[in-house]
């Protein structure tokens, strides 16, 4: 059965971000690791924001982390999000250190809390677009 | 060489439309605010040799650079500046004007910010456009945050770390209306209770509709000159004693620490150091208030209270009329007027009125030192300290 057309805003994919979005389609959560200082970062850039080195490379994250902060959206920014209201927008702290924004799915919104352990899931929203989201997970 | 007290504001003017008074002419609005400020300074447009003009944050179907403003006004200044999007825009207009004067490139600078976003876009249109423009369109917006969601994330983390309550946050809105009730031109003068705020429509938990600032038309202008000329004008001069500016990240997911950030703390430290004063010396303050929570957060970041103390401090009424730290005495952008980019600038103009002794029923007795903070882009802050010498 054909997927209904995805009408939510798509990411405007940057040159630095292209590899991340391709990895999402392979169901991999890709961050970067610096070959000089070992620091992790997200999103991808040409330099390491810890030490300034150019020797940054793709690194497959474990996909686990915890909720740093969250909000529950009750007024959708666009009509396309209306069916999901209320939904959680959270900032996740990955176990490797970097943070990213995402949605928490798979649990009632009231259950979400700072420190909640989460794991990445991959939502194939369209033929050519997969979004990383997070669900509650045991540590 | 010290930058402290090298410049002074000698004229101010603003245009604050009431509900049902739509402003359809963007250039006309900027010009009217300018003419009022110039008249307040006893000057005309011919006296202006420098301009700081900041354009609307929303698309306008014609160019709105400082050069376009100068063409409209019929002047050819040798020095022009603008505050960049992404910077702490309104506060930086003040120090940009000061730098133009201190450098010797200009002597009489007109500072202008105006927008008629409410009329052009409607509140609904504004809210939608801000989300699309100010959220990271690659890594954030696909997940559906509103612009206030970023404020909500900071508020939630603060509640988690310190036990700050929704009631304490709502107290900021209640306080804003107490001040607005004393200002003939404030947009929202009706009193609020904490329960009114908590009963208002939930936007992005924990923030309700009444936790979030206004969307209006409006504009303001000021005239700045060097300190050597400050006493040559009809109104008492208000000197710029210090300023600071700092950016930390552009998107909320990139901000390293939500409750102990660096940007506003560094900006405040710079400003206070230049002004040679401390937070304890302030008679009246203007902490930027795009949401109720920002005021609590701002008090802590700038050092007016310790970490986690902001909620109880506001709930105890210290920012309200009669309180020990009067804040946003015009009602702030929560209740007075908020044309978008220009909102923080209107708060700066109220600071000037307070220090001149022109604040009427809102007057803080013997106000001689004021601090204002403004947020620009999303994660950049600027602080100014003003004084009556």
Interface residues (C-beta under 8 A of the other chain):
Chain A: X8 X9 X10 X11 X12 X13 X14 X17 X43 X68 X69 X70 X71 X72 X73 X74 X75 X76 X77 X78 X81 X84 X86 X87 X89 X91 X99 X100 X101 X102 X103 X113 X114 X115 X131
Chain B: X127 X128 X131 X132 X136 X137 X138 X139 X140 X141 X142 X143 X144 X145 X146 X149 X152 X153 X154 X156 X157 X160 X201 X202 X203 X204 X205 X206 X207 X251 X252 X253 X254 X258
